[in-house]
Amino acid sequence: MSTKAATQATQATTKAAKPRYKTPNFFDICFKLQNFGVGRLFRRSHWPEDSYLRLVKFVPTTNSIAGHNRGKATVLKIWKGEVAKKPIIMNGPLKRIWKLVDHEEQEAFIKKFSRSSDS
């Protein structure tokens, strides 16, 4: 009898648990944007304030798993205000820590954190 009671208690707690909200990964964000977000700025939540990625090219994969957005993203990395010499294939796009810089704030964001070439 105690086994039956334990099983019922386990089922009750399983049903009562609320589904956990999943934050979108990089691909989920790109698939919602026009032209897959090419030209837009992305940041990771724990990066320094003046570090971000500019999406240069995005190629969605056609054989992705049903319901999962996938692709290859080529980005230009700006780290602490310094622009990388050439675009790279993005690392860590499936991590759920990506944020999109608002379209209205994008130009102000670039001006604020770009370093002058005079120094």
Biopython code that builds the backbone (N, CA, C, O; Angstrom):
import numpy as np
from Bio.PDB.StructureBuilder import StructureBuilder

atoms = [
    (1, "MET", "N", (0.808, -1.200, 0.000)),
    (1, "MET", "CA", (0.000, 0.000, 0.000)),
    (1, "MET", "C", (0.841, 1.249, 0.000)),
    (1, "MET", "O", (0.493, 2.235, -0.650)),
    (2, "SER", "N", (1.935, 1.221, 0.714)),
    (2, "SER", "CA", (2.786, 2.407, 0.765)),
    (2, "SER", "C", (3.410, 2.697, -0.602)),
    (2, "SER", "O", (3.664, 3.854, -0.938)),
    (3, "THR", "N", (3.654, 1.658, -1.379)),
    (3, "THR", "CA", (4.206, 1.838, -2.725)),
    (3, "THR", "C", (3.199, 2.548, -3.615)),
    (3, "THR", "O", (3.564, 3.424, -4.399)),
    (4, "LYS", "N", (1.941, 2.172, -3.494)),
    (4, "LYS", "CA", (0.891, 2.809, -4.283)),
    (4, "LYS", "C", (0.735, 4.278, -3.887)),
    (4, "LYS", "O", (0.544, 5.131, -4.753)),
    (5, "ALA", "N", (0.811, 4.571, -2.632)),
    (5, "ALA", "CA", (0.698, 5.946, -2.154)),
    (5, "ALA", "C", (1.873, 6.789, -2.637)),
    (5, "ALA", "O", (1.704, 7.951, -3.004)),
    (6, "ALA", "N", (3.065, 6.195, -2.634)),
    (6, "ALA", "CA", (4.252, 6.918, -3.104)),
    (6, "ALA", "C", (4.148, 7.217, -4.603)),
    (6, "ALA", "O", (4.538, 8.294, -5.054)),
    (7, "THR", "N", (3.623, 6.264, -5.366)),
    (7, "THR", "CA", (3.446, 6.464, -6.806)),
    (7, "THR", "C", (2.444, 7.580, -7.069)),
    (7, "THR", "O", (2.671, 8.421, -7.939)),
    (8, "GLN", "N", (1.351, 7.599, -6.335)),
    (8, "GLN", "CA", (0.345, 8.649, -6.501)),
    (8, "GLN", "C", (0.912, 10.006, -6.129)),
    (8, "GLN", "O", (0.613, 10.997, -6.795)),
    (9, "ALA", "N", (1.708, 10.075, -5.098)),
    (9, "ALA", "CA", (2.309, 11.345, -4.686)),
    (9, "ALA", "C", (3.275, 11.857, -5.747)),
    (9, "ALA", "O", (3.320, 13.056, -6.023)),
    (10, "THR", "N", (4.046, 10.954, -6.340)),
    (10, "THR", "CA", (4.982, 11.335, -7.395)),
    (10, "THR", "C", (4.229, 11.856, -8.609)),
    (10, "THR", "O", (4.634, 12.860, -9.196)),
    (11, "GLN", "N", (3.147, 11.200, -8.996)),
    (11, "GLN", "CA", (2.355, 11.638, -10.133)),
    (11, "GLN", "C", (1.719, 12.998, -9.870)),
    (11, "GLN", "O", (1.635, 13.824, -10.778)),
    (12, "ALA", "N", (1.277, 13.239, -8.661)),
    (12, "ALA", "CA", (0.648, 14.514, -8.318)),
    (12, "ALA", "C", (1.647, 15.662, -8.421)),
    (12, "ALA", "O", (1.307, 16.733, -8.925)),
    (13, "THR", "N", (2.869, 15.451, -7.952)),
    (13, "THR", "CA", (3.867, 16.520, -8.036)),
    (13, "THR", "C", (4.317, 16.739, -9.468)),
    (13, "THR", "O", (4.644, 17.866, -9.841)),
    (14, "THR", "N", (4.342, 15.691, -10.280)),
    (14, "THR", "CA", (4.726, 15.824, -11.682)),
    (14, "THR", "C", (3.694, 16.641, -12.443)),
    (14, "THR", "O", (4.063, 17.489, -13.256)),
    (15, "LYS", "N", (2.425, 16.407, -12.200)),
    (15, "LYS", "CA", (1.364, 17.141, -12.879)),
    (15, "LYS", "C", (1.322, 18.600, -12.435)),
    (15, "LYS", "O", (0.987, 19.477, -13.232)),
    (16, "ALA", "N", (1.655, 18.868, -11.183)),
    (16, "ALA", "CA", (1.567, 20.217, -10.646)),
    (16, "ALA", "C", (2.743, 21.093, -11.076)),
    (16, "ALA", "O", (2.658, 22.318, -10.981)),
    (17, "ALA", "N", (3.821, 20.499, -11.541)),
    (17, "ALA", "CA", (4.998, 21.289, -11.919)),
    (17, "ALA", "C", (4.689, 22.128, -13.153)),
    (17, "ALA", "O", (4.116, 21.633, -14.124)),
    (18, "LYS", "N", (5.069, 23.395, -13.109)),
    (18, "LYS", "CA", (4.832, 24.302, -14.232)),
    (18, "LYS", "C", (5.925, 24.111, -15.277)),
    (18, "LYS", "O", (7.077, 23.850, -14.932)),
    (19, "PRO", "N", (5.570, 24.240, -16.544)),
    (19, "PRO", "CA", (6.604, 24.133, -17.571)),
    (19, "PRO", "C", (7.579, 25.301, -17.467)),
    (19, "PRO", "O", (7.181, 26.436, -17.206)),
    (20, "ARG", "N", (8.844, 25.010, -17.672)),
    (20, "ARG", "CA", (9.883, 26.024, -17.558)),
    (20, "ARG", "C", (9.989, 26.796, -18.864)),
    (20, "ARG", "O", (10.008, 26.192, -19.936)),
    (21, "TYR", "N", (10.058, 28.116, -18.793)),
    (21, "TYR", "CA", (10.191, 28.951, -19.982)),
    (21, "TYR", "C", (11.614, 28.848, -20.499)),
    (21, "TYR", "O", (12.572, 28.989, -19.739)),
    (22, "LYS", "N", (11.748, 28.604, -21.786)),
    (22, "LYS", "CA", (13.066, 28.532, -22.390)),
    (22, "LYS", "C", (13.349, 29.826, -23.128)),
    (22, "LYS", "O", (12.553, 30.263, -23.959)),
    (23, "THR", "N", (14.471, 30.429, -22.828)),
    (23, "THR", "CA", (14.862, 31.618, -23.577)),
    (23, "THR", "C", (15.348, 31.181, -24.945)),
    (23, "THR", "O", (15.900, 30.089, -25.082)),
    (24, "PRO", "N", (15.154, 32.010, -25.958)),
    (24, "PRO", "CA", (15.519, 31.592, -27.319)),
    (24, "PRO", "C", (17.028, 31.546, -27.526)),
    (24, "PRO", "O", (17.770, 32.346, -26.957)),
    (25, "ASN", "N", (17.471, 30.599, -28.348)),
    (25, "ASN", "CA", (18.879, 30.571, -28.715)),
    (25, "ASN", "C", (19.089, 31.485, -29.928)),
    (25, "ASN", "O", (18.139, 32.108, -30.400)),
    (26, "PHE", "N", (20.292, 31.567, -30.422)),
    (26, "PHE", "CA", (20.623, 32.475, -31.523)),
    (26, "PHE", "C", (19.795, 32.181, -32.776)),
    (26, "PHE", "O", (19.296, 33.099, -33.427)),
    (27, "PHE", "N", (19.653, 30.898, -33.107)),
    (27, "PHE", "CA", (18.899, 30.530, -34.305)),
    (27, "PHE", "C", (17.420, 30.877, -34.179)),
    (27, "PHE", "O", (16.803, 31.320, -35.148)),
    (28, "ASP", "N", (16.846, 30.680, -32.990)),
    (28, "ASP", "CA", (15.446, 31.025, -32.782)),
    (28, "ASP", "C", (15.213, 32.513, -33.030)),
    (28, "ASP", "O", (14.202, 32.898, -33.618)),
    (29, "ILE", "N", (16.143, 33.338, -32.585)),
    (29, "ILE", "CA", (16.026, 34.779, -32.800)),
    (29, "ILE", "C", (16.138, 35.099, -34.289)),
    (29, "ILE", "O", (15.346, 35.880, -34.817)),
    (30, "CYS", "N", (17.116, 34.500, -34.965)),
    (30, "CYS", "CA", (17.341, 34.777, -36.394)),
    (30, "CYS", "C", (16.154, 34.386, -37.259)),
    (30, "CYS", "O", (15.802, 35.110, -38.191)),
    (31, "PHE", "N", (15.532, 33.248, -36.962)),
    (31, "PHE", "CA", (14.420, 32.786, -37.783)),
    (31, "PHE", "C", (13.194, 33.687, -37.658)),
    (31, "PHE", "O", (12.322, 33.649, -38.527)),
    (32, "LYS", "N", (13.104, 34.488, -36.611)),
    (32, "LYS", "CA", (11.970, 35.398, -36.445)),
    (32, "LYS", "C", (12.192, 36.744, -37.135)),
    (32, "LYS", "O", (11.257, 37.535, -37.260)),
    (33, "LEU", "N", (13.415, 37.010, -37.580)),
    (33, "LEU", "CA", (13.751, 38.307, -38.161)),
    (33, "LEU", "C", (13.701, 38.277, -39.686)),
    (33, "LEU", "O", (13.884, 37.237, -40.317)),
    (34, "GLN", "N", (13.447, 39.449, -40.251)),
    (34, "GLN", "CA", (13.469, 39.582, -41.697)),
    (34, "GLN", "C", (14.898, 39.379, -42.192)),
    (34, "GLN", "O", (15.840, 39.889, -41.586)),
    (35, "ASN", "N", (15.065, 38.643, -43.281)),
    (35, "ASN", "CA", (16.372, 38.333, -43.859)),
    (35, "ASN", "C", (17.279, 37.641, -42.832)),
    (35, "ASN", "O", (18.502, 37.771, -42.885)),
    (36, "PHE", "N", (16.667, 36.913, -41.908)),
    (36, "PHE", "CA", (17.369, 36.164, -40.856)),
    (36, "PHE", "C", (18.257, 37.049, -39.982)),
    (36, "PHE", "O", (19.170, 36.545, -39.328)),
    (37, "GLY", "N", (18.006, 38.349, -39.962)),
    (37, "GLY", "CA", (18.748, 39.242, -39.080)),
    (37, "GLY", "C", (20.110, 39.656, -39.591)),
    (37, "GLY", "O", (20.934, 40.142, -38.816)),
    (38, "VAL", "N", (20.372, 39.477, -40.885)),
    (38, "VAL", "CA", (21.678, 39.875, -41.432)),
    (38, "VAL", "C", (21.833, 41.387, -41.266)),
    (38, "VAL", "O", (20.942, 42.157, -41.622)),
    (39, "GLY", "N", (22.975, 41.796, -40.722)),
    (39, "GLY", "CA", (23.251, 43.202, -40.457)),
    (39, "GLY", "C", (22.912, 43.644, -39.044)),
    (39, "GLY", "O", (23.290, 44.743, -38.638)),
    (40, "ARG", "N", (22.215, 42.821, -38.295)),
    (40, "ARG", "CA", (21.807, 43.189, -36.932)),
    (40, "ARG", "C", (22.909, 42.858, -35.930)),
    (40, "ARG", "O", (23.832, 42.101, -36.228)),
    (41, "LEU", "N", (22.795, 43.434, -34.751)),
    (41, "LEU", "CA", (23.771, 43.235, -33.679)),
    (41, "LEU", "C", (23.219, 42.284, -32.626)),
    (41, "LEU", "O", (22.046, 42.358, -32.262)),
    (42, "PHE", "N", (24.069, 41.399, -32.146)),
    (42, "PHE", "CA", (23.722, 40.438, -31.111)),
    (42, "PHE", "C", (24.761, 40.498, -30.006)),
    (42, "PHE", "O", (25.935, 40.778, -30.247)),
    (43, "ARG", "N", (24.299, 40.226, -28.774)),
    (43, "ARG", "CA", (25.194, 40.206, -27.616)),
    (43, "ARG", "C", (24.912, 38.971, -26.778)),
    (43, "ARG", "O", (23.805, 38.433, -26.794)),
    (44, "ARG", "N", (25.917, 38.532, -26.053)),
    (44, "ARG", "CA", (25.694, 37.510, -25.041)),
    (44, "ARG", "C", (25.465, 38.226, -23.721)),
    (44, "ARG", "O", (26.027, 39.294, -23.482)),
    (45, "SER", "N", (24.653, 37.647, -22.878)),
    (45, "SER", "CA", (24.226, 38.337, -21.667)),
    (45, "SER", "C", (25.366, 38.645, -20.704)),
    (45, "SER", "O", (25.261, 39.604, -19.939)),
    (46, "HIS", "N", (26.442, 37.880, -20.711)),
    (46, "HIS", "CA", (27.520, 38.095, -19.743)),
    (46, "HIS", "C", (28.748, 38.769, -20.351)),
    (46, "HIS", "O", (29.768, 38.905, -19.675)),
    (47, "TRP", "N", (28.670, 39.193, -21.609)),
    (47, "TRP", "CA", (29.799, 39.869, -22.243)),
    (47, "TRP", "C", (29.948, 41.295, -21.731)),
    (47, "TRP", "O", (28.988, 41.869, -21.218)),
    (48, "PRO", "N", (31.156, 41.884, -21.863)),
    (48, "PRO", "CA", (31.307, 43.300, -21.523)),
    (48, "PRO", "C", (30.365, 44.150, -22.382)),
    (48, "PRO", "O", (29.947, 43.738, -23.464)),
    (49, "GLU", "N", (30.045, 45.324, -21.886)),
    (49, "GLU", "CA", (29.049, 46.167, -22.545)),
    (49, "GLU", "C", (29.437, 46.574, -23.969)),
    (49, "GLU", "O", (28.566, 46.771, -24.816)),
    (50, "ASP", "N", (30.733, 46.701, -24.231)),
    (50, "ASP", "CA", (31.184, 47.155, -25.550)),
    (50, "ASP", "C", (31.577, 46.003, -26.475)),
    (50, "ASP", "O", (32.364, 46.199, -27.401)),
    (51, "SER", "N", (31.044, 44.810, -26.238)),
    (51, "SER", "CA", (31.342, 43.645, -27.067)),
    (51, "SER", "C", (30.051, 43.110, -27.673)),
    (51, "SER", "O", (29.049, 42.953, -26.976)),
    (52, "TYR", "N", (30.081, 42.832, -28.971)),
    (52, "TYR", "CA", (28.898, 42.356, -29.668)),
    (52, "TYR", "C", (29.299, 41.701, -30.980)),
    (52, "TYR", "O", (30.466, 41.740, -31.371)),
    (53, "LEU", "N", (28.325, 41.099, -31.660)),
    (53, "LEU", "CA", (28.526, 40.469, -32.956)),
    (53, "LEU", "C", (27.610, 41.133, -33.982)),
    (53, "LEU", "O", (26.459, 41.449, -33.682)),
    (54, "ARG", "N", (28.125, 41.342, -35.193)),
    (54, "ARG", "CA", (27.292, 41.801, -36.296)),
    (54, "ARG", "C", (27.139, 40.631, -37.253)),
    (54, "ARG", "O", (28.127, 40.102, -37.761)),
    (55, "LEU", "N", (25.903, 40.233, -37.497)),
    (55, "LEU", "CA", (25.633, 39.099, -38.376)),
    (55, "LEU", "C", (25.877, 39.519, -39.826)),
    (55, "LEU", "O", (25.236, 40.440, -40.333)),
    (56, "VAL", "N", (26.814, 38.830, -40.485)),
    (56, "VAL", "CA", (27.201, 39.150, -41.856)),
    (56, "VAL", "C", (26.465, 38.255, -42.852)),
    (56, "VAL", "O", (26.018, 38.718, -43.901)),
    (57, "LYS", "N", (26.342, 36.962, -42.512)),
    (57, "LYS", "CA", (25.730, 36.000, -43.427)),
    (57, "LYS", "C", (25.052, 34.916, -42.612)),
    (57, "LYS", "O", (25.576, 34.477, -41.588)),
    (58, "PHE", "N", (23.884, 34.484, -43.069)),
    (58, "PHE", "CA", (23.186, 33.398, -42.386)),
    (58, "PHE", "C", (22.636, 32.443, -43.429)),
    (58, "PHE", "O", (21.933, 32.851, -44.353)),
    (59, "VAL", "N", (22.963, 31.166, -43.271)),
    (59, "VAL", "CA", (22.478, 30.130, -44.187)),
    (59, "VAL", "C", (21.709, 29.104, -43.353)),
    (59, "VAL", "O", (22.317, 28.345, -42.599)),
    (60, "PRO", "N", (20.368, 29.073, -43.480)),
    (60, "PRO", "CA", (19.608, 28.067, -42.735)),
    (60, "PRO", "C", (19.833, 26.680, -43.327)),
    (60, "PRO", "O", (19.944, 26.533, -44.544)),
    (61, "THR", "N", (19.899, 25.676, -42.479)),
    (61, "THR", "CA", (20.067, 24.310, -42.980)),
    (61, "THR", "C", (18.699, 23.751, -43.337)),
    (61, "THR", "O", (17.718, 23.977, -42.628)),
    (62, "THR", "N", (18.645, 23.029, -44.428)),
    (62, "THR", "CA", (17.376, 22.474, -44.897)),
    (62, "THR", "C", (17.060, 21.144, -44.254)),
    (62, "THR", "O", (15.900, 20.733, -44.243)),
    (63, "ASN", "N", (18.043, 20.466, -43.725)),
    (63, "ASN", "CA", (17.806, 19.157, -43.115)),
    (63, "ASN", "C", (17.826, 19.232, -41.596)),
    (63, "ASN", "O", (18.296, 18.307, -40.933)),
    (64, "SER", "N", (17.324, 20.320, -41.046)),
    (64, "SER", "CA", (17.321, 20.451, -39.590)),
    (64, "SER", "C", (16.256, 19.539, -38.984)),
    (64, "SER", "O", (15.315, 19.126, -39.663)),
    (65, "ILE", "N", (16.416, 19.238, -37.721)),
    (65, "ILE", "CA", (15.483, 18.390, -36.992)),
    (65, "ILE", "C", (14.144, 19.116, -36.909)),
    (65, "ILE", "O", (14.108, 20.330, -36.710)),
    (66, "ALA", "N", (13.064, 18.395, -37.059)),
    (66, "ALA", "CA", (11.732, 18.999, -37.058)),
    (66, "ALA", "C", (11.514, 19.831, -35.798)),
    (66, "ALA", "O", (11.692, 19.349, -34.680)),
    (67, "GLY", "N", (11.131, 21.071, -35.998)),
    (67, "GLY", "CA", (10.844, 21.948, -34.870)),
    (67, "GLY", "C", (12.039, 22.679, -34.305)),
    (67, "GLY", "O", (11.883, 23.501, -33.403)),
    (68, "HIS", "N", (13.229, 22.405, -34.809)),
    (68, "HIS", "CA", (14.427, 23.063, -34.307)),
    (68, "HIS", "C", (15.059, 23.887, -35.418)),
    (68, "HIS", "O", (15.296, 23.384, -36.516)),
    (69, "ASN", "N", (15.328, 25.136, -35.133)),
    (69, "ASN", "CA", (15.956, 26.020, -36.106)),
    (69, "ASN", "C", (17.467, 25.851, -36.045)),
    (69, "ASN", "O", (18.065, 25.883, -34.970)),
    (70, "ARG", "N", (18.066, 25.673, -37.195)),
    (70, "ARG", "CA", (19.514, 25.508, -37.284)),
    (70, "ARG", "C", (20.033, 26.249, -38.499)),
    (70, "ARG", "O", (19.258, 26.666, -39.359)),
    (71, "GLY", "N", (21.348, 26.413, -38.568)),
    (71, "GLY", "CA", (21.964, 27.062, -39.707)),
    (71, "GLY", "C", (23.425, 27.324, -39.442)),
    (71, "GLY", "O", (23.991, 26.843, -38.461)),
    (72, "LYS", "N", (24.034, 28.097, -40.333)),
    (72, "LYS", "CA", (25.421, 28.536, -40.162)),
    (72, "LYS", "C", (25.424, 30.053, -40.188)),
    (72, "LYS", "O", (24.871, 30.669, -41.099)),
    (73, "ALA", "N", (26.041, 30.642, -39.200)),
    (73, "ALA", "CA", (26.088, 32.087, -39.092)),
    (73, "ALA", "C", (27.537, 32.567, -39.185)),
    (73, "ALA", "O", (28.417, 32.084, -38.472)),
    (74, "THR", "N", (27.759, 33.525, -40.076)),
    (74, "THR", "CA", (29.062, 34.176, -40.186)),
    (74, "THR", "C", (28.916, 35.551, -39.572)),
    (74, "THR", "O", (28.019, 36.309, -39.943)),
    (75, "VAL", "N", (29.792, 35.881, -38.631)),
    (75, "VAL", "CA", (29.666, 37.131, -37.880)),
    (75, "VAL", "C", (30.982, 37.899, -37.857)),
    (75, "VAL", "O", (32.061, 37.331, -38.026)),
    (76, "LEU", "N", (30.862, 39.188, -37.647)),
    (76, "LEU", "CA", (32.011, 40.048, -37.416)),
    (76, "LEU", "C", (32.017, 40.352, -35.920)),
    (76, "LEU", "O", (31.075, 40.950, -35.399)),
    (77, "LYS", "N", (33.068, 39.943, -35.242)),
    (77, "LYS", "CA", (33.128, 40.079, -33.786)),
    (77, "LYS", "C", (33.778, 41.395, -33.404)),
    (77, "LYS", "O", (34.867, 41.727, -33.873)),
    (78, "ILE", "N", (33.092, 42.139, -32.544)),
    (78, "ILE", "CA", (33.625, 43.366, -31.977)),
    (78, "ILE", "C", (33.798, 43.091, -30.484)),
    (78, "ILE", "O", (32.815, 42.960, -29.755)),
    (79, "TRP", "N", (35.040, 43.005, -30.037)),
    (79, "TRP", "CA", (35.335, 42.672, -28.643)),
    (79, "TRP", "C", (35.999, 43.858, -27.975)),
    (79, "TRP", "O", (37.091, 44.277, -28.357)),
    (80, "LYS", "N", (35.328, 44.388, -26.978)),
    (80, "LYS", "CA", (35.795, 45.548, -26.221)),
    (80, "LYS", "C", (36.140, 46.709, -27.154)),
    (80, "LYS", "O", (37.143, 47.400, -26.973)),
    (81, "GLY", "N", (35.282, 46.902, -28.154)),
    (81, "GLY", "CA", (35.421, 48.028, -29.071)),
    (81, "GLY", "C", (36.345, 47.789, -30.243)),
    (81, "GLY", "O", (36.382, 48.613, -31.157)),
    (82, "GLU", "N", (37.086, 46.708, -30.262)),
    (82, "GLU", "CA", (38.013, 46.433, -31.355)),
    (82, "GLU", "C", (37.386, 45.449, -32.338)),
    (82, "GLU", "O", (36.937, 44.368, -31.955)),
    (83, "VAL", "N", (37.364, 45.842, -33.613)),
    (83, "VAL", "CA", (36.741, 45.038, -34.654)),
    (83, "VAL", "C", (37.719, 43.965, -35.123)),
    (83, "VAL", "O", (38.902, 44.242, -35.322)),
    (84, "ALA", "N", (37.229, 42.750, -35.298)),
    (84, "ALA", "CA", (38.060, 41.647, -35.794)),
    (84, "ALA", "C", (38.469, 41.924, -37.238)),
    (84, "ALA", "O", (37.795, 42.672, -37.948)),
    (85, "LYS", "N", (39.562, 41.327, -37.664)),
    (85, "LYS", "CA", (40.083, 41.568, -39.008)),
    (85, "LYS", "C", (39.200, 40.971, -40.086)),
    (85, "LYS", "O", (39.059, 41.550, -41.163)),
    (86, "LYS", "N", (38.598, 39.809, -39.808)),
    (86, "LYS", "CA", (37.737, 39.176, -40.805)),
    (86, "LYS", "C", (36.590, 38.451, -40.110)),
    (86, "LYS", "O", (36.707, 38.093, -38.938)),
    (87, "PRO", "N", (35.484, 38.232, -40.817)),
    (87, "PRO", "CA", (34.346, 37.508, -40.235)),
    (87, "PRO", "C", (34.707, 36.056, -39.912)),
    (87, "PRO", "O", (35.578, 35.458, -40.544)),
    (88, "ILE", "N", (34.018, 35.513, -38.920)),
    (88, "ILE", "CA", (34.244, 34.132, -38.491)),
    (88, "ILE", "C", (32.914, 33.391, -38.440)),
    (88, "ILE", "O", (31.852, 34.011, -38.389)),
    (89, "ILE", "N", (32.976, 32.062, -38.454)),
    (89, "ILE", "CA", (31.773, 31.264, -38.222)),
    (89, "ILE", "C", (31.508, 31.291, -36.726)),
    (89, "ILE", "O", (32.417, 31.097, -35.919)),
    (90, "MET", "N", (30.286, 31.527, -36.374)),
    (90, "MET", "CA", (29.904, 31.779, -34.994)),
    (90, "MET", "C", (30.063, 30.565, -34.094)),
    (90, "MET", "O", (29.809, 29.434, -34.509)),
    (91, "ASN", "N", (30.485, 30.809, -32.856)),
    (91, "ASN", "CA", (30.602, 29.774, -31.823)),
    (91, "ASN", "C", (29.445, 29.919, -30.833)),
    (91, "ASN", "O", (29.057, 31.037, -30.490)),
    (92, "GLY", "N", (28.903, 28.814, -30.381)),
    (92, "GLY", "CA", (27.902, 28.802, -29.312)),
    (92, "GLY", "C", (26.525, 29.328, -29.666)),
    (92, "GLY", "O", (25.891, 29.948, -28.813)),
    (93, "PRO", "N", (26.022, 29.115, -30.882)),
    (93, "PRO", "CA", (24.707, 29.670, -31.204)),
    (93, "PRO", "C", (23.549, 28.956, -30.517)),
    (93, "PRO", "O", (22.459, 29.520, -30.425)),
    (94, "LEU", "N", (23.750, 27.740, -30.036)),
    (94, "LEU", "CA", (22.652, 27.017, -29.393)),
    (94, "LEU", "C", (22.505, 27.355, -27.917)),
    (94, "LEU", "O", (21.534, 26.943, -27.283)),
    (95, "LYS", "N", (23.442, 28.088, -27.370)),
    (95, "LYS", "CA", (23.317, 28.521, -25.984)),
    (95, "LYS", "C", (22.179, 29.532, -25.893)),
    (95, "LYS", "O", (21.928, 30.284, -26.834)),
    (96, "ARG", "N", (21.514, 29.541, -24.785)),
    (96, "ARG", "CA", (20.325, 30.381, -24.635)),
    (96, "ARG", "C", (20.627, 31.680, -23.893)),
    (96, "ARG", "O", (19.908, 32.070, -22.973)),
    (97, "ILE", "N", (21.696, 32.332, -24.307)),
    (97, "ILE", "CA", (22.091, 33.561, -23.625)),
    (97, "ILE", "C", (22.250, 34.722, -24.598)),
    (97, "ILE", "O", (22.923, 35.703, -24.280)),
    (98, "TRP", "N", (21.643, 34.628, -25.775)),
    (98, "TRP", "CA", (21.807, 35.657, -26.793)),
    (98, "TRP", "C", (20.729, 36.712, -26.686)),
    (98, "TRP", "O", (19.572, 36.415, -26.388)),
    (99, "LYS", "N", (21.126, 37.951, -26.935)),
    (99, "LYS", "CA", (20.190, 39.071, -26.933)),
    (99, "LYS", "C", (20.368, 39.858, -28.224)),
    (99, "LYS", "O", (21.488, 40.030, -28.707)),
    (100, "LEU", "N", (19.277, 40.325, -28.769)),
    (100, "LEU", "CA", (19.288, 41.141, -29.965)),
    (100, "LEU", "C", (19.283, 42.607, -29.550)),
    (100, "LEU", "O", (18.474, 43.014, -28.716)),
    (101, "VAL", "N", (20.184, 43.402, -30.129)),
    (101, "VAL", "CA", (20.175, 44.842, -29.868)),
    (101, "VAL", "C", (19.023, 45.429, -30.672)),
    (101, "VAL", "O", (18.907, 45.165, -31.869)),
    (102, "ASP", "N", (18.168, 46.225, -30.027)),
    (102, "ASP", "CA", (17.012, 46.809, -30.704)),
    (102, "ASP", "C", (17.435, 47.593, -31.932)),
    (102, "ASP", "O", (18.485, 48.236, -31.951)),
    (103, "HIS", "N", (16.596, 47.524, -32.957)),
    (103, "HIS", "CA", (16.899, 48.174, -34.235)),
    (103, "HIS", "C", (17.059, 49.690, -34.053)),
    (103, "HIS", "O", (17.924, 50.300, -34.682)),
    (104, "GLU", "N", (16.233, 50.294, -33.201)),
    (104, "GLU", "CA", (16.297, 51.740, -32.963)),
    (104, "GLU", "C", (17.583, 52.139, -32.238)),
    (104, "GLU", "O", (18.100, 53.236, -32.449)),
    (105, "GLU", "N", (18.094, 51.261, -31.394)),
    (105, "GLU", "CA", (19.280, 51.556, -30.586)),
    (105, "GLU", "C", (20.585, 51.132, -31.253)),
    (105, "GLU", "O", (21.667, 51.402, -30.730)),
    (106, "GLN", "N", (20.488, 50.473, -32.396)),
    (106, "GLN", "CA", (21.665, 49.870, -33.013)),
    (106, "GLN", "C", (22.726, 50.906, -33.386)),
    (106, "GLN", "O", (23.894, 50.726, -33.042)),
    (107, "GLU", "N", (22.357, 51.976, -34.074)),
    (107, "GLU", "CA", (23.341, 52.976, -34.498)),
    (107, "GLU", "C", (23.947, 53.708, -33.301)),
    (107, "GLU", "O", (25.149, 53.970, -33.273)),
    (108, "ALA", "N", (23.116, 54.034, -32.320)),
    (108, "ALA", "CA", (23.632, 54.683, -31.107)),
    (108, "ALA", "C", (24.582, 53.753, -30.361)),
    (108, "ALA", "O", (25.578, 54.202, -29.794)),
    (109, "PHE", "N", (24.279, 52.472, -30.362)),
    (109, "PHE", "CA", (25.111, 51.469, -29.708)),
    (109, "PHE", "C", (26.485, 51.412, -30.372)),
    (109, "PHE", "O", (27.505, 51.356, -29.685)),
    (110, "ILE", "N", (26.515, 51.427, -31.704)),
    (110, "ILE", "CA", (27.782, 51.366, -32.440)),
    (110, "ILE", "C", (28.607, 52.623, -32.185)),
    (110, "ILE", "O", (29.809, 52.533, -31.937)),
    (111, "LYS", "N", (27.974, 53.790, -32.243)),
    (111, "LYS", "CA", (28.699, 55.048, -32.018)),
    (111, "LYS", "C", (29.251, 55.133, -30.604)),
    (111, "LYS", "O", (30.355, 55.636, -30.392)),
    (112, "LYS", "N", (28.491, 54.647, -29.647)),
    (112, "LYS", "CA", (28.898, 54.728, -28.255)),
    (112, "LYS", "C", (30.143, 53.891, -27.977)),
    (112, "LYS", "O", (31.015, 54.305, -27.213)),
    (113, "PHE", "N", (30.225, 52.716, -28.596)),
    (113, "PHE", "CA", (31.296, 51.788, -28.260)),
    (113, "PHE", "C", (32.386, 51.662, -29.303)),
    (113, "PHE", "O", (33.323, 50.888, -29.108)),
    (114, "SER", "N", (32.301, 52.394, -30.406)),
    (114, "SER", "CA", (33.388, 52.303, -31.399)),
    (114, "SER", "C", (34.555, 53.147, -30.930)),
    (114, "SER", "O", (34.372, 54.260, -30.436)),
    (115, "ARG", "N", (35.750, 52.615, -31.088)),
    (115, "ARG", "CA", (36.965, 53.327, -30.691)),
    (115, "ARG", "C", (37.451, 54.145, -31.870)),
    (115, "ARG", "O", (37.364, 53.710, -33.018)),
    (116, "SER", "N", (37.951, 55.305, -31.589)),
    (116, "SER", "CA", (38.462, 56.147, -32.672)),
    (116, "SER", "C", (39.768, 55.572, -33.192)),
    (116, "SER", "O", (40.550, 55.000, -32.432)),
    (117, "SER", "N", (40.003, 55.723, -34.484)),
    (117, "SER", "CA", (41.222, 55.181, -35.094)),
    (117, "SER", "C", (42.410, 56.144, -34.929)),
    (117, "SER", "O", (43.506, 55.861, -35.413)),
    (118, "ASP", "N", (42.195, 57.283, -34.245)),
    (118, "ASP", "CA", (43.255, 58.264, -34.035)),
    (118, "ASP", "C", (44.320, 57.772, -33.065)),
    (118, "ASP", "O", (45.492, 58.116, -33.216)),
    (119, "SER", "N", (43.931, 56.965, -32.058)),
    (119, "SER", "CA", (44.881, 56.566, -31.017)),
    (119, "SER", "C", (45.815, 55.491, -31.412)),
    (119, "SER", "O", (46.655, 55.078, -30.613)),
]
sb = StructureBuilder()
sb.init_structure("model")
sb.init_model(0)
sb.init_chain("A")
sb.init_seg("    ")
for serial, (resi, resn, name, xyz) in enumerate(atoms, 1):
    if name == "N":
        sb.init_residue(resn, " ", resi, " ")
    sb.init_atom(name, np.array(xyz, "f"), 0.0, 1.0, " ", f" {name:<3s}", serial, name[0])
structure = sb.get_structure()
